[in-house]
Amino acid sequence: MLRRLNSDPFVTIPAATLPGGLHVPAFRVGQYVCTKGKDGKAIIKAEGKPWVNINYNEACMACLDSGASLITETQALALAYQVTLQPENWIGGQVGKGKLYQGLRQWNVTCAQPGTYEPKEPDERRWFALPDGQRIFDVAGNVYSWIFDDVQGDAQGLVAKPFVKDSPSLVIPYPNEERGQGWTPRTGANWSGDALIRGGCWGSGSRAGAFYLYSDWPGDRYDYVGFRCTKCI
């Protein structure tokens, strides 16, 4: 099982109904992206640097070996929607006004940072508040997370068809790339064969955000892509 450091490394995301009507059950998710333990297994702790240079399939297996699962696309969407509903996650403290915090994204660092790193720029704040008051880190910025696509994906979680107009992946609260949400693809984009990644990295600039959605080749390893584990409730 995933080992704890002082306290439970998972936070709870309550059940949510996405704007298109899709219901996502409550689940638990790592408060931080995973780091690699001395035994080579995934652990969750603030002090560890994100486990990067791991491909999609390896990330799936690392979660399974730790008694968890790689976060899915619908879970990532439910998390992002919960983020948008909390006033504390908006610069200025009012939902829908101004923009959301977008995390570590302005090239002030050149590699993924541990959870203990404090950005110098106030608007690069790394954490988001959740409905129960807990915090989750690096949902936007610092390092992308591999995503198991349970919307457009096949049995392995890889993209298997183009994005349709009413895809839950594209139905976001505000216009694309506005108010700090992050960039998303257009209807009809075809990333078949790729694996989804979300959030952005330390150099994503204005595109970073809780809804930022992109893809990479699942068999390759990147220094800007890590992963996050989840558990059912």
N, C-alpha and C positions, 0 to 999 in steps of 0.2 A: 504494500500500500504506500501511497505518497506519505512521506515523513513530515511531521510537524516541527515547526520551530517556534517554541514558546506558546503558540496558540494555533487554532484551526486555520490552515492556509486557504480555506475556501470561504467564499461569501455567497449569499443567497440572492438569486434573481427571481422575483415573484412572477407568477403566471401573467401572461400578457396577450392581448388580442391586437394583432398588427392592423394597420389601417385598411388593408384589403380583406380583413375578416379572419385571417389565419390565427388560430389559437396556439400559443406556445406554452407548454406546461412549465411550472417552476423548476428550477435546477440550481445546482451549486457550481461555481466556477472559481478557478484559481485567482486569488487576489493579485498575483503577479504572473507574468509569463514564466514558463518553467526555466529552471537552471539545471545544469548537469551536476549530479552528486559525484563524490569520489568513487563510488561504486559503479558509475556509469548510468545510473538510473535518474529519472526525472524527479526533481524536488521543487518545492515552491517556498522561496524565502526572499526577503528584501535584499539581503546582502549579496546574493549571487548575481553574476552577470547573466543575461538571457542566453539560453542555449540556442545558438545560431549555427550556421553551416550544417544544418540537418535538413534532409529533403522531406517532402510531404509524407511519403510512405514510412520513413523512419520516425517522423513525428507521431503518426498514428500509432505505430508500434510502441513508442516510448510511453504514450499515454496508457495504452492497454497493459503494458508491463507494470505500470504503477497502479493498476486497479481503477483506471479512469478512462475517459474517452476524449478525443480531440473535439474542440468546440465546433458545433455545426453552424451552418449559415442561418437557420431560423433562430438558434440561440444567440448568435452574434447580433442579429437584428433586434431581438427582444431586449438584449442588453443595451444596445444603442438607443432604442426608444425610451427605456427607463432613464438613461442618462439625460435625454432632452427634457424630461419632465421635472427635473430637480433644479430649482432656482440657483442653488449653489454652484452648479456647473456652467452657468452663464456669466461672462464678464459683465459686471454690473448687477448681477443677482436677480434678474427678472426673466422668466421663461419667455422665449421668443423675441426678446429685445437684444440688440447688439449681436454677439456671437458666443458660441460655446468655446471653452478652452480646447486647444488643439494639440497639446502635448509638446514634447521635445522634437522639434522639426526644422529649426532654422540654421542648421550646419554649425551650431556652436560647439558640437562635439563631432567626432568622426567615426564613432563606433557605438554599438548598443551599450547602454549604461545600466548598472544595478539599480534596484529600487531605492537605494539610499541616496542616490545622486540628486542634488538640488539644483535646478537650472537657475542661471543668473537672471534671465528674463522672466518677469512675473507672468506674462501671458503664455509661457511654455509650461505652466503647471501641469504636472503629470497625472494627477489623480482625479477621479470623478466620484461624487457622492452618490450613494444608492438610496433607495426609499427608506431603508431601515437605519440610515446614518453611517453605515460602513463605507469604506473607500475601496475602489479598485484602481489599479495603476496600469498605465500604458495601453489603454483601449484606443487612444489616439497618440501617434508619435512614438519615438524611441526605436521601436522595432515592430515590423509587421507580424501578424500571426497567421499561420496556415489555417484554413477553414475547410471542414468537411461539408461539401455542397449537397444539402438535402432538398434543394429547390430545383435547380437545373441539372443536378448531378446523377451519375450512375451509381451502381452498388458500391463502388470504391470511393465515392464522394468526389469524383472528378467531373468537371463541367462536361455535359453531354449534348447540349443543345443551345441555340441562341437565346438571348434574353428577350422574353415577350413583354408587351406593353404593361401588362398587369402583374408581372413577376414581383413577388414580395421583395426581392433584392433591389428593385428600382423604385418602389413606392416609399418615398421618404418624406418627412414632415414639411420641408421647405425646398425651394428650387435648388437644383444641383449646384453644389460647391458654394452655397450661400450660408451665412450665419455659422460658419465654423463646422458644418456637418462633414465636409470632406467630399471628394470627387467620386462619382459613380458613372458607369458606362451608359451609353445610349441604348434605347430599344433596338433590337436586331443585332447587337454585338455578338459575335460568335467566338467564344474562347474554348470551344470543345477540345478536350484532351489536356487542358490546363487544370491547375489547382487554384482555388481562390485564396487570396490573401487580403487582410483587412487592417485598417488603422493608420498606416503610414510609418515612416522611420524618421531618424534624426535629420534627414535631408529632404523630406517631402514638401516642405514649404507650405503654401496656402492650401494644397490638396489634402493635407492630413486631416483626420477627423474620425469620429466614432463610426460614421457610415462609409468612410473611404473604402472602396472596393476595387481591387485589381487582381491580376493573376500572374503566376509564374509557372515554368515547366516543373512538373512534380518530381522529376528525377534528379534535378539539380539542387545544389546547396548554395545558399546565399548568406552573406554576413549581415544582412538586414532583415532576415525572416526568422522568427522563432515560432513558438507555439504555446497554446494555453489549454489546460485540461478542464474537463467538466465531470460532474457526477449527477445522477438522477436523485430526486428526492422521493 
